[in-house]
Amino acid sequence: MEKEIILLLQKKDFLGLEKFIDFLGTDIVKCIRAILNHPEEITFRKETENEVFYRIWQKISSYDADKSSLKTWSLTITRNICLDKKRSIIREQNIIPMAQLPEHASEDKYFEKENFLDLLNYLTEEDQLIFLKYYYYQDTPSDIAKELKMDVSQVYNHLSRGRKKIKQQFDLNV
């Protein structure tokens, strides 16, 4: 089934896209809903969904079955697009991070909105998602842990390591 879908997509046959949506559409929509889960993001879900399917349609020639399954490859694309959309929404709406973000007064500068979003690029995708959920949307660590299926202690570890990485980048750029 998966090989047939890949071949049809590579031939740019719309039947392949239909079969792909039947095969993985639900997983992709669930991923989009999990990441774009705040009220101000809900209206962007359908647009993001269309962008994901279009990107998969465009990039199917770069898919390598030896490196990952079609599902993993597709959900990675979905996650990247969702994170980009989330950052875009934050920028457009001028959402400012929580005041509690800096641990020390001397670190205030690198947590200003413009710099903060740029510094997130130095983090892994998972850390970016955790940072956005915690610092921008003020989700609790237990809510983040439930949503990402991890322990609360892991969320705190990601936040701590992420702050250290961002501080290192800030110190290098100053």
C-alpha positions as CSV (number, residue, x, y, z in Angstrom):
1,M,0.0,0.0,0.0
2,E,2.7,2.5,1.0
3,K,4.9,1.7,-2.0
4,E,1.9,2.1,-4.3
5,I,1.1,5.5,-2.8
6,I,4.7,6.6,-3.1
7,L,4.9,5.6,-6.8
8,L,1.6,7.3,-7.6
9,L,2.8,10.5,-5.8
10,Q,6.1,10.4,-7.6
11,K,4.2,10.2,-10.9
12,K,2.1,13.2,-9.8
13,D,-1.0,11.1,-10.0
14,F,-3.8,12.7,-8.0
15,L,-5.1,9.2,-7.1
16,G,-1.8,8.8,-5.1
17,L,-2.7,12.0,-3.2
18,E,-6.2,10.7,-2.4
19,K,-4.8,7.4,-1.2
20,F,-2.1,9.2,0.8
21,I,-4.8,11.3,2.5
22,D,-6.8,8.2,3.3
23,F,-3.7,6.5,4.6
24,L,-2.1,9.2,6.7
25,G,-4.5,12.2,6.7
26,T,-5.8,11.5,10.2
27,D,-2.3,11.3,11.7
28,I,-1.4,14.6,9.9
29,V,-4.5,16.4,11.1
30,K,-3.9,15.1,14.7
31,C,-0.4,16.4,14.6
32,I,-1.5,19.8,13.3
33,R,-4.2,20.0,16.0
34,A,-1.7,19.1,18.7
35,I,0.7,21.8,17.8
36,L,-1.7,24.5,16.7
37,N,-3.8,24.1,19.8
38,H,-4.4,27.6,21.1
39,P,-7.5,29.7,20.3
40,E,-5.6,32.2,18.2
41,E,-4.1,29.3,16.1
42,I,-7.2,27.3,15.3
43,T,-8.2,29.3,12.3
44,F,-4.8,28.5,10.7
45,R,-5.3,24.7,10.9
46,K,-6.9,24.2,7.5
47,E,-4.3,26.4,5.8
48,T,-1.5,24.5,7.5
49,E,-3.1,21.2,6.5
50,N,-3.3,22.3,2.8
51,E,0.3,23.4,3.0
52,V,1.4,20.1,4.4
53,F,-0.2,18.1,1.7
54,Y,1.1,20.4,-1.0
55,R,4.7,20.2,0.4
56,I,4.5,16.4,0.5
57,W,3.2,16.5,-3.1
58,Q,6.2,18.7,-4.0
59,K,8.9,16.9,-2.0
60,I,8.0,13.2,-2.5
61,S,10.9,12.8,-4.9
62,S,13.3,13.5,-1.9
63,Y,11.6,10.7,0.2
64,D,14.0,7.9,1.0
65,A,12.4,4.7,2.3
66,D,15.8,3.5,3.6
67,K,15.9,6.5,6.0
68,S,12.4,6.5,7.4
69,S,8.9,5.3,6.9
70,L,6.5,7.4,4.8
71,K,4.6,8.2,8.0
72,T,7.7,9.4,9.9
73,W,8.8,11.5,6.9
74,S,5.3,13.0,6.5
75,L,4.9,13.8,10.2
76,T,8.3,15.4,10.3
77,I,7.3,17.7,7.4
78,T,4.0,18.4,9.3
79,R,5.7,19.2,12.5
80,N,8.2,21.6,10.8
81,I,5.4,23.4,9.0
82,C,3.4,23.7,12.2
83,L,6.3,25.1,14.1
84,D,6.9,27.7,11.4
85,K,3.2,28.6,11.4
86,K,3.2,28.9,15.2
87,R,6.2,31.3,15.1
88,S,4.6,33.2,12.3
89,I,1.4,33.6,14.3
90,I,3.3,34.8,17.3
91,R,5.2,37.4,15.3
92,E,2.0,38.6,13.5
93,Q,0.1,39.0,16.8
94,N,3.1,40.5,18.7
95,I,2.6,38.1,21.5
96,I,5.2,38.9,24.2
97,P,6.8,36.1,26.3
98,M,5.9,35.9,30.0
99,A,7.6,38.3,32.3
100,Q,9.0,35.4,34.3
101,L,11.2,34.1,31.5
102,P,14.6,35.6,32.5
103,E,16.2,34.0,35.4
104,H,18.6,36.9,36.0
105,A,18.0,40.6,35.3
106,S,21.2,40.7,33.1
107,E,19.5,38.2,30.7
108,D,16.6,40.5,30.0
109,K,17.9,41.6,26.6
110,Y,18.1,38.2,24.9
111,F,14.5,37.4,25.9
112,E,13.0,40.4,24.1
113,K,10.5,39.2,21.6
114,E,12.5,39.7,18.4
115,N,15.6,38.1,19.7
116,F,13.9,35.3,21.5
117,L,12.2,33.9,18.4
118,D,15.5,34.1,16.5
119,L,17.3,32.3,19.3
120,L,14.8,29.5,19.3
121,N,16.3,28.4,16.0
122,Y,19.3,27.1,18.0
123,L,17.0,24.6,19.8
124,T,15.8,21.3,18.6
125,E,12.2,21.2,17.2
126,E,10.9,19.6,20.4
127,D,12.6,22.2,22.6
128,Q,11.2,25.0,20.4
129,L,7.7,23.6,20.8
130,I,8.1,23.3,24.6
131,F,9.5,26.8,24.8
132,L,6.7,28.3,22.7
133,K,4.0,26.4,24.8
134,Y,5.6,27.4,28.1
135,Y,6.8,31.0,27.5
136,Y,4.4,32.3,25.0
137,Y,1.2,30.4,25.8
138,Q,1.9,29.9,29.4
139,D,0.9,26.3,29.3
140,T,1.9,24.5,32.6
141,P,4.7,21.9,32.5
142,S,2.1,19.2,33.4
143,D,-0.1,20.2,30.4
144,I,2.9,20.2,28.1
145,A,4.0,16.8,29.5
146,K,0.6,15.3,28.9
147,E,0.3,16.7,25.4
148,L,3.8,15.6,24.4
149,K,3.6,12.2,26.3
150,M,6.5,12.8,28.6
151,D,7.2,13.2,32.3
152,V,6.9,16.7,33.8
153,S,10.6,16.4,34.9
154,Q,11.5,16.0,31.2
155,V,9.7,19.2,30.4
156,Y,11.7,21.0,33.1
157,N,14.9,19.4,31.8
158,H,14.1,20.6,28.2
159,L,13.4,24.1,29.5
160,S,16.6,24.2,31.6
161,R,18.8,22.9,28.7
162,G,17.1,25.2,26.3
163,R,17.8,28.3,28.5
164,K,21.4,27.3,28.7
165,K,21.7,26.9,24.9
166,I,20.0,30.3,24.3
167,K,22.2,32.0,26.9
168,Q,25.4,30.5,25.2
169,Q,24.2,31.8,21.8
170,F,23.4,35.2,23.4
171,D,26.8,35.4,25.0
172,L,28.4,34.5,21.6
173,N,26.4,37.2,19.8
174,V,27.1,40.0,22.4
